[in-house]
Amino acid sequence: MAELQTALTAIRLLRISVRQLFNIVGSGQGVDGGEDNSMTNFPRDLQEFLSTIASRVRDVEQAVNTLEPTPEPFDLPSMMYLGQHTTQEGQAFHDTLVNTYRWIKDVQEKSDVAQTLLTQNSMTRSYLTAGRPVKKRLRTASHNVPPEQVDSVILTIDRLYDDMTITISRQLSSNAVLHVTLGHILKAVIACKGLLIESVVIKGYGESTDLWTESRHEVFKKLTENAYAAMLQYDSPTSPECSVISFMDWVHSFTNLFSVPCKRCGLYLHNFLPPTWRDFDTLEPYHQECRAS
């Protein structure tokens, strides 16, 4: 960036000198502008400006030679001519396209990094391994559970809690949608495929629940984000019942959401929010900023 700034400064100085030269040639007067000395000073001033311009052209050439070419030039085909549009609105399109191109390239690079990290992550939602032959692969059990078994497991879990109710609905398919109510604190909608939890939305007790809109309260937005982390943490294709029970225990741990302090800082509120994080092993409450990394 320093070399580029130096080159731009050299080009700017060269343009200033050329503009001053055109002004002198157009007026026919020297720098002083006096008519009495115009014939005397004009050749001298012209020679000085020509020498200055020649010097600044060399500076531009040296600055440009220090620049490194971009590895991937912008490929905008005919769109590059938008910069020559006569109207101000049309000229703004070119900068917008360039910024969009840079943003897309940045997203692509970060996506490649994310893909590399995800392929190295051992936390998967299936016990199948890529190295096993296709014919000998075992079927994942968590999403092949019949509806009767799902109902039996959910009813068993519902009996474990006195202050949390779980109801089942199947509106569009055989897959269950769980409606969870935890006291007068929160409501949750959980979409399942068999016993595999696929989606979670947590809202306040007084809000309407569905799978498509998030809560209007920041605290329950945080809970929804953390619910997806818990969903992946407790997922176990070989023991789907234990996975659902562990996740419901995690949801039930928020029964004291607004009445328990953070285990690390001892405060009830931090950035105007209660402890919205629960340790996956101990279910102890923490603020988002206080949780162990």
C-alpha positions in Angstrom: 0.0 0.0 0.0 2.9 2.4 0.7 4.3 1.9 -2.9 0.8 2.5 -4.3 0.4 5.6 -2.3 3.8 6.9 -3.5 2.8 6.2 -7.1 -0.5 8.0 -6.8 1.2 11.0 -5.2 3.7 11.1 -8.0 0.9 11.0 -10.6 -1.0 13.8 -8.8 2.1 16.0 -8.7 2.7 15.4 -12.4 -0.9 16.4 -13.3 -0.5 19.6 -11.3 2.6 20.5 -13.1 1.1 19.8 -16.5 -2.0 21.8 -15.6 0.2 24.8 -14.6 2.1 24.4 -17.9 -1.1 24.6 -19.9 -2.2 27.7 -17.9 1.1 29.4 -18.8 1.0 28.5 -22.4 -2.7 29.5 -22.7 -2.1 32.9 -21.1 1.2 33.7 -22.7 2.6 35.1 -19.5 5.1 33.9 -16.9 4.4 32.9 -13.4 4.4 36.6 -12.2 1.6 37.4 -14.7 2.9 40.9 -15.4 2.5 42.1 -19.0 5.8 44.1 -18.9 7.8 41.0 -18.1 5.8 38.5 -20.1 8.1 38.3 -23.1 11.2 38.1 -20.8 9.9 35.6 -18.2 7.8 33.4 -20.5 10.6 31.3 -22.1 12.3 31.0 -18.7 9.2 29.8 -16.9 8.3 27.5 -19.8 11.8 25.9 -19.6 11.5 25.5 -15.8 8.1 23.8 -16.0 9.3 21.5 -18.8 12.2 20.5 -16.6 9.9 19.9 -13.6 7.5 17.8 -15.7 10.4 15.7 -17.0 11.6 15.2 -13.5 8.2 14.2 -12.2 7.7 11.8 -15.2 10.8 10.0 -14.0 9.4 9.9 -10.5 6.2 8.3 -11.8 8.1 5.8 -13.8 10.2 4.8 -10.8 7.2 4.6 -8.5 5.3 2.5 -11.1 8.2 0.1 -11.4 8.2 -0.6 -7.7 4.5 -1.8 -7.8 3.7 -5.5 -8.0 1.0 -6.6 -10.5 -2.2 -7.8 -9.0 -2.4 -11.6 -9.1 -6.0 -11.6 -10.4 -7.0 -8.5 -12.4 -10.6 -7.4 -12.3 -12.5 -9.1 -15.1 -15.4 -6.7 -15.7 -15.6 -7.0 -19.6 -17.5 -4.1 -21.0 -18.6 -2.9 -17.6 -15.3 -1.0 -17.2 -16.7 1.6 -19.6 -19.2 2.6 -17.0 -16.5 4.8 -15.6 -16.6 6.9 -18.7 -20.4 7.6 -18.4 -21.3 11.2 -18.7 -23.7 11.3 -15.8 -22.7 11.1 -12.1 -25.2 8.3 -11.4 -23.6 6.2 -14.2 -20.1 6.8 -13.0 -21.0 5.5 -9.5 -21.9 2.1 -11.0 -18.3 1.2 -11.7 -17.1 1.7 -8.1 -20.1 -0.4 -6.9 -19.2 -3.2 -9.3 -15.6 -3.2 -8.2 -16.5 -3.3 -4.5 -18.9 -6.1 -5.2 -16.3 -8.0 -7.0 -13.8 -7.6 -4.1 -16.5 -8.7 -1.7 -17.3 -11.9 -3.7 -13.6 -12.7 -3.9 -13.3 -12.3 -0.1 -16.3 -14.5 0.5 -14.9 -17.1 -1.8 -11.5 -17.1 0.0 -13.1 -17.4 3.4 -15.4 -20.1 2.2 -12.4 -22.1 1.1 -10.9 -21.7 4.5 -14.2 -22.7 6.2 -14.4 -25.8 4.0 -10.9 -26.9 4.9 -11.7 -26.5 8.6 -15.0 -28.3 8.4 -13.5 -31.3 6.6 -11.0 -31.6 9.5 -13.8 -31.4 12.2 -14.6 -34.7 13.7 -18.0 -33.6 15.0 -20.3 -35.1 12.4 -24.0 -36.0 12.4 -23.4 -39.5 11.3 -21.2 -42.4 12.3 -20.5 -43.3 8.6 -16.9 -42.9 7.5 -15.8 -42.0 4.0 -13.3 -44.8 3.8 -15.9 -47.6 4.1 -17.2 -49.3 1.0 -20.6 -48.1 -0.2 -22.2 -51.6 0.0 -21.1 -52.2 3.6 -22.2 -48.8 5.0 -24.5 -48.9 7.9 -27.7 -46.8 7.8 -28.0 -43.9 10.1 -30.6 -44.7 12.7 -31.5 -41.3 14.0 -33.7 -40.2 11.1 -35.2 -43.6 10.2 -37.1 -43.9 13.5 -40.8 -44.6 13.0 -43.3 -42.0 14.3 -44.6 -44.3 17.0 -41.2 -44.6 18.5 -40.6 -40.9 18.3 -43.9 -40.3 20.2 -42.9 -42.8 22.8 -39.5 -41.2 23.4 -40.9 -37.6 23.5 -43.7 -38.6 26.0 -41.1 -40.3 28.2 -39.0 -37.1 28.2 -42.1 -35.0 28.9 -42.7 -36.9 32.1 -39.2 -36.1 33.4 -40.0 -32.4 34.0 -42.7 -30.8 36.1 -42.3 -27.2 34.8 -41.7 -28.0 31.1 -44.2 -29.4 28.7 -43.6 -30.9 25.3 -46.3 -31.4 22.7 -46.0 -33.0 19.2 -47.6 -31.9 16.0 -47.3 -33.3 12.4 -48.8 -30.9 10.0 -47.2 -31.5 6.6 -45.4 -34.9 6.9 -44.6 -37.7 9.3 -41.8 -35.7 10.8 -42.5 -34.3 14.3 -42.5 -30.7 15.3 -42.0 -30.3 19.1 -43.6 -27.4 20.9 -41.8 -26.8 24.2 -43.0 -24.5 26.9 -40.7 -23.8 29.9 -42.7 -22.2 32.7 -43.5 -18.6 31.9 -40.0 -18.0 30.6 -39.7 -19.2 27.0 -41.2 -21.3 24.2 -39.3 -23.3 21.6 -40.2 -24.9 18.3 -38.0 -27.9 17.4 -38.2 -29.6 14.0 -37.2 -33.2 14.0 -36.6 -35.8 11.3 -37.1 -39.0 13.2 -35.1 -38.4 16.4 -32.6 -36.1 14.6 -33.1 -32.4 15.6 -32.8 -30.3 12.5 -34.0 -26.8 13.5 -34.7 -24.8 16.7 -36.3 -21.4 17.3 -36.6 -20.1 20.8 -38.8 -17.1 21.7 -40.3 -15.4 24.7 -43.3 -16.8 26.6 -45.6 -14.2 25.2 -44.5 -14.4 21.6 -46.1 -16.5 18.8 -44.0 -19.5 17.8 -43.1 -20.8 14.4 -40.0 -22.1 12.6 -39.5 -19.2 10.2 -39.2 -16.0 12.3 -36.8 -15.2 15.1 -37.7 -13.6 18.4 -37.9 -9.8 18.7 -35.9 -10.0 21.9 -32.1 -10.1 21.9 -31.9 -12.6 24.7 -33.9 -15.2 22.9 -32.0 -14.6 19.7 -28.9 -15.5 21.6 -30.6 -18.6 23.0 -31.5 -19.7 19.5 -27.9 -19.3 18.3 -26.7 -21.3 21.3 -29.4 -24.0 20.7 -27.8 -24.8 17.4 -24.4 -25.3 19.1 -26.1 -27.5 21.7 -27.9 -29.4 18.9 -24.6 -30.3 17.3 -22.8 -30.9 20.6 -25.3 -33.5 21.8 -26.0 -35.2 18.5 -25.2 -38.9 18.6 -26.4 -41.0 15.6 -25.7 -44.2 17.5 -27.8 -43.1 20.5 -30.5 -40.8 19.2 -32.6 -41.1 22.4 -29.8 -39.9 24.6 -29.2 -37.0 22.1 -32.7 -35.8 22.5 -32.7 -36.2 26.3 -29.4 -34.3 26.6 -30.7 -31.5 24.4 -34.0 -31.2 26.4 -31.9 -31.1 29.7 -30.0 -28.2 28.1 -33.3 -26.4 27.3 -34.6 -27.1 30.8 -31.5 -25.5 32.3 -32.9 -22.1 31.4 -35.6 -22.3 33.9 -33.6 -19.8 36.0 -32.6 -17.7 33.1 -33.3 -14.4 34.7 -32.6 -15.3 38.3 -29.2 -16.9 38.4 -25.8 -15.0 38.1 -22.9 -15.9 35.9 -20.5 -18.4 37.4 -17.5 -16.4 36.2 -18.2 -12.8 36.8 -21.0 -13.2 39.4 -23.2 -10.6 37.7 -26.9 -11.1 36.7 -26.6 -8.8 33.6 -23.8 -8.1 31.2 -24.4 -5.8 28.3 -28.0 -5.8 29.4 -28.3 -9.6 28.9 -28.6 -12.4 31.5 -26.3 -15.5 31.3 -27.5 -17.0 28.0 -24.8 -19.7 27.7 -24.9 -23.0 29.5 -21.9 -25.3 29.8 -22.6 -28.4 27.9 -21.2 -30.7 30.6 -22.3 -29.0 33.9 -25.1 -26.7 32.5 -23.7 -23.9 34.6 -24.7 -20.4 33.5 -22.3 -18.0 31.8 -22.5 -14.8 29.9 -21.5 -15.0 26.2 -18.4 -13.0 27.0 -17.6 -15.1 30.1 -17.8 -18.6 28.7 -14.7 -20.7 28.5 -13.1 -20.5 25.1 
